[in-house]
Amino acid sequence: MSTATPTICGDIARSAGRAPADRRPRSRVLRRYRDEDGVTRELIARPAANGTVLVIDRDLLGGGEERLIAHLAFDEPPGNALLAVEQYLAAEPSARRCRAVEPSDSIAAPFPAPSQEALRDVHGTDPVDGSTCAFRLRRVPSGMSIPALRWTRRGDASDTETVSLREAIATLESYEPLRSITGAALYRYERDPTVSCTVLRAELTRVLDSAIVLNRGLREAVVEKVSAGGASMSEIAMRCGRLKRD
């Protein structure tokens, strides 16, 4: 397949002319273009399981085979779907590596499951050290009959205390490795009947959905950019998809 110049259709345009019987999740049209045979194709973002997104190339009018361009994780910015499309269209047709969309793609995870070696390290065998304390993922007593998987903090001269994931990240002023360890732990223990992941799962969701940035390096980069006159706070916010409303 080769392409001519793509036509921009807007990030929030919806597919038109679909039959009412089509029960697939509603998709966003990202781009449309004509291939060398004059066939109009469209590139769409389709919601999949657990908040993930499938980026797909398909024939606009004729239906037929759908091609999978990318499978984006639930915590990726919405704009990454458009970036995937732009990179796809910028490549030579012979260099585009995509396969047919399979039914399992709508329920599958976008990345391979963590290895057993990685999962053995989930349960806090090594603490995450900060400047004045260390954080470790542990099973702690809860209000239920089973313990809960939570982050704990221990200082040089203090007892171990349970803290939220957000508090731990704010203390370290970095999302990693706490975010990755939490995600791996939820994958490992989600179906384990001997431990509760309810609170930890909710904490990770809040961290990922929050508009407040806890990363010191990113804050310092923004301040430096603004101080040098390279961009205003409003411009940076707009580039990140945040709009100020009075």
Phi, psi and chi 1 to 4 in degrees:
 res  aa     phi    psi   chi1   chi2   chi3   chi4
   1 MET       -  136.4 -177.7 -172.9   70.7      -
   2 SER  -126.6  169.9   63.8      -      -      -
   3 THR  -129.3  156.7   64.8      -      -      -
   4 ALA  -102.1 -168.7      -      -      -      -
   5 THR   -64.8  126.4  -56.8      -      -      -
   6 PRO   -70.3  149.5   24.2  -32.6      -      -
   7 THR  -103.3  125.0  -58.6      -      -      -
   8 ILE   -78.3  128.0  -61.0  176.2      -      -
   9 CYS  -113.7    0.9  -60.4      -      -      -
  10 GLY    94.8  140.5      -      -      -      -
  11 ASP   -70.1  -21.2  -64.6  -15.6      -      -
  12 ILE  -113.1   12.1   60.2  173.6      -      -
  13 ALA   -68.0  147.8      -      -      -      -
  14 ARG  -109.1  154.6  -67.6 -166.4  177.1  100.4
  15 SER   -62.5  142.0  -57.2      -      -      -
  16 ALA  -114.3  154.2      -      -      -      -
  17 GLY    73.8   19.2      -      -      -      -
  18 ARG   -79.7  143.8  -58.8  -65.4  170.7 -166.1
  19 ALA   -68.8  143.7      -      -      -      -
  20 PRO   -58.1  -25.7  -22.6   32.8      -      -
  21 ALA   -75.4   -9.4      -      -      -      -
  22 ASP   -72.4  110.8 -171.3   -9.2      -      -
  23 ARG   -98.6    9.6  -68.0  176.2  173.7 -118.8
  24 ARG   -68.1  154.4  -67.4  174.8  -59.8 -177.0
  25 PRO   -57.4  146.6  -23.1   32.7      -      -
  26 ARG   -61.7  135.6 -173.0 -178.4  -63.9  -86.4
  27 SER  -110.9  157.7  -56.4      -      -      -
  28 ARG  -103.2  133.7  -72.8 -171.6  -58.5  135.4
  29 VAL   -85.0  124.3  177.7      -      -      -
  30 LEU   -99.5  -40.7  -57.0  171.5      -      -
  31 ARG  -153.3  157.2  -67.2  -75.3 -169.9  -88.1
  32 ARG  -131.2  147.6  -74.0 -175.1 -178.4  143.4
  33 TYR  -154.7  166.7   68.8   94.7      -      -
  34 ARG  -110.0  134.4  -68.4 -177.2 -176.4  -85.6
  35 ASP   -85.0 -177.6   64.5   19.5      -      -
  36 GLU   -66.9  -17.2   63.8  179.0   -1.9      -
  37 ASP   -90.8    3.6  -62.1  -39.0      -      -
  38 GLY    81.4    9.4      -      -      -      -
  39 VAL   -83.1  130.0  176.2      -      -      -
  40 THR   -82.3  125.5  -59.1      -      -      -
  41 ARG  -121.0  158.9  -57.9 -171.7   64.8   84.3
  42 GLU  -131.7  148.0   64.0 -179.2    0.3      -
  43 LEU  -110.7  122.8  -54.1  172.1      -      -
  44 ILE  -124.8  159.8   64.7  170.0      -      -
  45 ALA  -113.3  118.0      -      -      -      -
  46 ARG  -115.4  125.7  176.4 -176.9  -62.3  163.4
  47 PRO   -59.8  140.9  -20.5   32.2      -      -
  48 ALA  -128.0 -165.6      -      -      -      -
  49 ALA   -67.9  145.9      -      -      -      -
  50 ASN    57.8   34.2  -59.4  -42.8      -      -
  51 GLY    81.0    4.6      -      -      -      -
  52 THR   -79.7  169.7   63.5      -      -      -
  53 VAL  -135.4  133.2  174.1      -      -      -
  54 LEU   -97.9  128.0  -56.1  177.6      -      -
  55 VAL  -101.3  120.2 -178.1      -      -      -
  56 ILE  -129.0  143.3  -64.3  170.6      -      -
  57 ASP  -106.6  126.2 -178.3   -7.5      -      -
  58 ARG  -147.0  160.0   68.5 -177.3 -179.2 -174.6
  59 ASP   -69.8  127.6 -174.0  -15.9      -      -
  60 LEU   -64.3  -45.1  173.8   61.3      -      -
  61 LEU  -108.1  -32.7  -59.5  177.0      -      -
  62 GLY   -88.8   -6.4      -      -      -      -
  63 GLY    69.7 -134.6      -      -      -      -
  64 GLY    80.5 -157.7      -      -      -      -
  65 GLU   -66.3  137.0 -177.4 -176.2   63.4      -
  66 GLU  -103.7  140.2  -63.5 -177.2  -28.7      -
  67 ARG  -112.8  132.4  -56.7  164.9 -175.4  168.8
  68 LEU   -87.4  118.4 -177.4   64.4      -      -
  69 ILE   -90.3  -44.6  -61.3  173.5      -      -
  70 ALA  -156.7  154.1      -      -      -      -
  71 HIS  -124.5  107.6 -168.0  172.4      -      -
  72 LEU   -92.9  138.5  -54.9 -179.9      -      -
  73 ALA   -68.6  162.8      -      -      -      -
  74 PHE   -64.9  -26.6   73.0   96.9      -      -
  75 ASP   -97.6    9.2   57.8  -15.7      -      -
  76 GLU   -80.4  145.0  -67.4 -163.3   44.9      -
  77 PRO   -59.5  145.8  -21.5   31.9      -      -
  78 PRO   -56.1  -31.1  -24.7   33.8      -      -
  79 GLY   -66.8  -15.1      -      -      -      -
  80 ASN   -67.5  -24.4  -78.5    4.1      -      -
  81 ALA   -64.9  -42.0      -      -      -      -
  82 LEU   -68.3  -37.2 -168.5   57.5      -      -
  83 LEU   -62.6  -41.0  -70.7  176.2      -      -
  84 ALA   -62.1  -39.9      -      -      -      -
  85 VAL   -65.9  -44.1  161.8      -      -      -
  86 GLU   -62.8  -40.5  -68.4  172.3  -13.7      -
  87 GLN   -67.2  -36.9  -66.9  176.0   -1.2      -
  88 TYR   -63.7  -46.0  175.8   76.7      -      -
  89 LEU   -72.6  -27.5  -68.3  175.7      -      -
  90 ALA   -74.7  -21.3      -      -      -      -
  91 ALA   -78.9  153.7      -      -      -      -
  92 GLU   -63.3  142.1  -68.6  -65.9  -31.0      -
  93 PRO   -52.4  -36.2  -28.0   35.8      -      -
  94 SER   -70.6  -17.8   59.4      -      -      -
  95 ALA   -94.9   -4.1      -      -      -      -
  96 ARG   -80.3  116.1  -66.0  173.4 -173.3  156.3
  97 ARG  -106.1   99.1  -58.6 -177.3 -178.6  -82.9
  98 CYS  -140.5  153.1   52.0      -      -      -
  99 ARG  -119.5  172.7   59.6  168.2  174.4   78.6
 100 ALA   -67.7  142.0      -      -      -      -
 101 VAL   -69.2  132.9  175.9      -      -      -
 102 GLU  -110.2  152.8  -59.3  174.4   -5.7      -
 103 PRO   -55.1  -33.2  -26.4   34.9      -      -
 104 SER   -69.0  -18.2   60.1      -      -      -
 105 ASP   -63.3  -29.6  -69.3  -34.9      -      -
 106 SER   -73.7  -14.3   62.2      -      -      -
 107 ILE  -122.6   -4.7   58.8  174.6      -      -
 108 ALA   -85.1  158.7      -      -      -      -
 109 ALA   -80.8  146.7      -      -      -      -
 110 PRO   -71.6  -19.1   25.2  -33.5      -      -
 111 PHE  -123.9  155.0  -55.5  110.0      -      -
 112 PRO   -60.8  153.2  -20.3   31.3      -      -
 113 ALA   -64.1  148.7      -      -      -      -
 114 PRO   -57.5  146.4  -22.4   33.1      -      -
 115 SER   -68.5  159.2   66.2      -      -      -
 116 GLN   -62.3  -32.6  -70.0  -59.0  -46.7      -
 117 GLU   -63.6  -40.9 -179.2  178.9   -4.2      -
 118 ALA   -68.4  -37.9      -      -      -      -
 119 LEU   -68.9  -26.3  -67.6  178.2      -      -
 120 ARG   -66.5  -21.2  -80.0 -163.6  -69.7  -90.7
 121 ASP   -94.5    0.4  -66.0  -27.6      -      -
 122 VAL   -64.8  -41.2  164.7      -      -      -
 123 HIS   -82.2   49.0 -170.9   55.9      -      -
 124 GLY    66.3   30.8      -      -      -      -
 125 THR   -66.4  -30.3   54.5      -      -      -
 126 ASP  -123.0  127.7  -64.3  -47.1      -      -
 127 PRO   -74.9  156.1   27.3  -33.9      -      -
 128 VAL   -97.0  112.8  178.8      -      -      -
 129 ASP   -88.6  134.3  -65.9  -37.8      -      -
 130 GLY  -106.3 -171.3      -      -      -      -
 131 SER   -71.9  -31.0   57.9      -      -      -
 132 THR  -125.3   -2.4   59.3      -      -      -
 133 CYS  -156.5  174.6   59.6      -      -      -
 134 ALA  -131.6  144.3      -      -      -      -
 135 PHE  -113.3  142.1  -64.1   94.4      -      -
 136 ARG  -145.3  140.2  177.5  173.5  -70.3  179.6
 137 LEU   -84.5  122.9 -158.8   56.9      -      -
 138 ARG  -136.8  164.3  -63.0  176.1  180.0  -89.9
 139 ARG   -86.7  123.0  -61.1  174.0 -173.2 -120.4
 140 VAL  -123.4  155.6  -58.5      -      -      -
 141 PRO   -60.2  144.3  -23.7   34.6      -      -
 142 SER  -132.9 -178.3   67.5      -      -      -
 143 GLY   -77.4   -0.2      -      -      -      -
 144 MET  -104.4 -177.6  -60.6 -177.1  -68.1      -
 145 SER   -79.3  -10.0   58.4      -      -      -
 146 ILE  -119.6  153.8   57.7  175.4      -      -
 147 PRO   -71.4  165.7   26.7  -34.7      -      -
 148 ALA  -112.2  146.8      -      -      -      -
 149 LEU   -86.6  115.5 -164.3   62.9      -      -
 150 ARG  -141.3  159.9  -61.8  -70.6  -53.8  -81.3
 151 TRP   -81.1  139.5  -79.9  102.3      -      -
 152 THR  -125.3  156.2   62.3      -      -      -
 153 ARG  -127.4  139.6  175.2  173.9   57.5 -162.5
 154 ARG  -137.2  124.8 -178.2 -179.9  178.7   84.9
 155 GLY   -94.0 -178.4      -      -      -      -
 156 ASP   -62.9  -36.6  -65.4  -23.5      -      -
 157 ALA  -129.3   33.8      -      -      -      -
 158 SER  -133.4  159.4   63.0      -      -      -
 159 ASP   -75.8  163.5  -65.2  -29.4      -      -
 160 THR   -71.0  133.5  -60.7      -      -      -
 161 GLU  -130.0  151.2   60.1  177.0  -23.5      -
 162 THR   -83.3  133.7  -58.8      -      -      -
 163 VAL  -131.8  162.2  -62.7      -      -      -
 164 SER   -79.4  159.5   69.0      -      -      -
 165 LEU   -60.8  -39.2  173.1   61.0      -      -
 166 ARG   -62.2  -42.8  177.1 -177.3  176.0   81.5
 167 GLU   -65.0  -39.5 -175.4  175.3   -6.9      -
 168 ALA   -64.7  -44.3      -      -      -      -
 169 ILE   -63.5  -42.3  -70.1  174.6      -      -
 170 ALA   -63.4  -35.2      -      -      -      -
 171 THR   -67.7  -44.1  -59.1      -      -      -
 172 LEU   -77.7  -19.2  -64.2 -179.8      -      -
 173 GLU    57.1   36.9  -62.9 -176.7  -39.9      -
 174 SER  -157.8  139.3  175.6      -      -      -
 175 TYR   -77.4  -27.2  -72.4   85.0      -      -
 176 GLU  -106.2  144.6  -62.1  -61.9  -17.3      -
 177 PRO   -92.7    7.6   35.7  -37.5      -      -
 178 LEU   -60.9  -42.0  -61.2  175.7      -      -
 179 ARG   -63.3  -46.4 -173.6 -170.3   67.8   85.6
 180 SER   -65.4  -40.9  -63.9      -      -      -
 181 ILE   -64.0  -41.3  -66.8  175.0      -      -
 182 THR   -62.9  -45.5  -58.9      -      -      -
 183 GLY   -61.2  -41.9      -      -      -      -
 184 ALA   -66.3  -37.8      -      -      -      -
 185 ALA   -65.7  -41.8      -      -      -      -
 186 LEU   -64.0  -39.0  -69.9  173.8      -      -
 187 TYR   -62.7  -42.2  178.4   89.9      -      -
 188 ARG   -71.8  -40.0  167.3   63.8  177.5   82.9
 189 TYR  -109.2    2.3  -66.8  104.0      -      -
 190 GLU   -54.7  -38.8 -173.5   70.4   33.8      -
 191 ARG  -105.9   14.2  -59.8 -177.4 -176.6  -82.7
 192 ASP   -84.3  115.3 -170.8  -24.7      -      -
 193 PRO   -73.0   -6.1   28.2  -34.7      -      -
 194 THR   -94.5   -1.6   66.3      -      -      -
 195 VAL  -146.9  143.5   63.0      -      -      -
 196 SER   -96.0  132.6  172.2      -      -      -
 197 CYS  -112.1    8.3  -64.2      -      -      -
 198 THR   -59.6  -50.1  -57.7      -      -      -
 199 VAL   -67.9  -44.2  174.2      -      -      -
 200 LEU   -62.7  -39.8 -171.2   63.8      -      -
 201 ARG   -62.8  -43.8 -173.5 -169.8  -42.7  110.6
 202 ALA   -64.6  -37.9      -      -      -      -
 203 GLU   -64.7  -40.8  -70.1  179.5  -11.6      -
 204 LEU   -65.5  -41.2  179.1   59.8      -      -
 205 THR   -60.6  -43.7  -60.6      -      -      -
 206 ARG   -64.0  -40.5  -75.8 -164.3  -66.6  -91.1
 207 VAL   -62.9  -44.4  164.2      -      -      -
 208 LEU   -70.5  -31.1  -63.2  177.1      -      -
 209 ASP   -88.9  -12.8  -69.5  -15.0      -      -
 210 SER   -70.9  142.3  174.6      -      -      -
 211 ALA   -85.1   -7.0      -      -      -      -
 212 ILE   -87.0  124.9  -60.6  174.5      -      -
 213 VAL   -90.2  127.1  177.1      -      -      -
 214 LEU  -103.9    2.4  -55.6  173.7      -      -
 215 ASN   -90.4  117.2 -174.5  -61.0      -      -
 216 ARG   -62.6  -43.8  171.6 -180.0  -75.1  -84.9
 217 GLY   -58.0  -41.4      -      -      -      -
 218 LEU   -68.1  -41.8 -178.8   56.4      -      -
 219 ARG   -61.0  -43.5  -68.1 -159.2  -54.6  -89.4
 220 GLU   -64.6  -36.4  -69.4  176.1  -14.6      -
 221 ALA   -65.8  -39.2      -      -      -      -
 222 VAL   -65.9  -46.3  170.0      -      -      -
 223 VAL   -61.1  -41.7  171.0      -      -      -
 224 GLU   -63.9  -42.0 -179.6 -179.1   -3.9      -
 225 LYS   -63.5  -43.2 -170.7   74.9  171.8  178.7
 226 VAL   -68.4  -42.3  172.0      -      -      -
 227 SER   -64.0  -32.1  -60.2      -      -      -
 228 ALA   -83.0    0.2      -      -      -      -
 229 GLY    76.9   13.7      -      -      -      -
 230 GLY   -75.1  -29.0      -      -      -      -
 231 ALA  -165.9  155.8      -      -      -      -
 232 SER   -91.4  164.4   66.7      -      -      -
 233 MET   -58.3  -40.3  -76.6  -73.4 -169.6      -
 234 SER   -64.4  -40.5  -64.2      -      -      -
 235 GLU   -65.3  -42.8 -176.8  178.8   -3.2      -
 236 ILE   -63.4  -41.8  -67.5  174.1      -      -
 237 ALA   -62.3  -41.4      -      -      -      -
 238 MET   -65.5  -37.6  -69.8  176.9   66.1      -
 239 ARG   -64.6  -26.5  -69.5  178.4  179.9  178.4
 240 CYS   -91.9    7.0  -64.6      -      -      -
 241 GLY    82.6   16.4      -      -      -      -
 242 ARG  -106.6  124.8  -53.9  -73.4  179.4 -177.8
 243 LEU  -115.7  135.8  -60.6  179.3      -      -
 244 LYS   -82.3  131.1  179.4  180.0  178.8 -178.3
 245 ARG  -125.9  128.0  -66.0  179.9  173.6   84.2
 246 ASP   -79.6      -  -66.7  -27.7      -      -
